[in-house]
Amino acid sequence: MYGKRTETSSIETGTGTGTGTERRSPTRRQRGQTTQDFVVGIGIFILAMAFVFSFLPSLITPFDSSAGGAEIAQADRIADRVVTNLSDGDRPNEINASEFEDRYAGHSAAELRTELGLRASENGGDTVAFDRVNVSVETLTDGPPDEQHVNSTALAAGETYNNQSAASTARIVTVADEEGALDDGDCEPACRLVVRTW
């Protein structure tokens, strides 16, 4: 019914005589890869991967913060509370400098902990603080950190920050200064409210 199928075959002979094709196993020199080549290649690959996995974390380390998520959230919460407490409803990011002095700057660390809701414990009459905070208003100009504070006595509160590891958050605010707590032009056009917790 269907067309006839023809088959052709080749005959393999060891001597190479006859009508078939000759097949021989390749010699060692003709082979592409030996077992030793494979082992050396895999060994180099594993060493390269080990180097990458041991070296890569050291590239990321300078950008890693020792402050955890709880400390960062706490600093953000405190910054939000300070801005909310000191700003007017009409101008939400404008804080009042004299109110900042009255509410935060002149208080002891214990009073500030109570005002901001920080954790502390009484231990034999002594207060043990679990959280430390520094709230300061800084200028937006570039320069050394010690020159960035607007007025360290008027617009700073909490414990002294000495470049230790801390979680920090910043808000851009304008400052209403009716009583002249700031030098002229310090917060023109705006300042940075920085909250650090450790």
C-alpha positions, 0 to 999 in steps of 0.5 A: 500500500505504502511505498517500499522502504529501503534501508542502508546500513554500514558495516564496521570492520576492525581492519578497515577493509570491505565496504563499511565505514571504519570506527576507532576509539579516539586516542588520549590526545584526541579527547577533549576533556579528561576526568582530571580536567573536570575536577580542576575546573570544578575546583576552581569554580568552587573556590571562585564562588567561595571567594565571592560569598566571603568577599561580598558581605564586606562590600555591603558592611559600610552601608549596614546600620547597627541600629535595628528596625525598632530603633529606626521606627522609634526615631521616626515616631519621636520626630513625628510627635515633635513636629506634630506638637510644635506645628500649627494646623495651618502650616504643618511643617513649621515649628515654633522655636520658643515652644521647642525651648519650653517643651523640650530644650530646658528639660532633664533627661527624665522629663524628656523621656516622659514627654516623648514616651521613652522606656525607663525603669526605677531601680532602687531609687535610680532611673535606668534609661533603656532609650536615649534620644537627641533632638536637634535642629540643624541647618541645611548648609554643607559643612562640618557637623559641629557647624551645622547646629543652628543654636545648640542651646536653644534648639537641641534637647536630650542627651549629647550625641557624640557620633555613636551608633544610633538610629536617626531620622530627619524632617525638613521644617521651617522655624517660626522664631518670634523671640530671636532664638536663632541667628538671622538667616539660620533657617532660610529657607528651611532647617532639618529636624534630626532625631537620634535614638540609641 
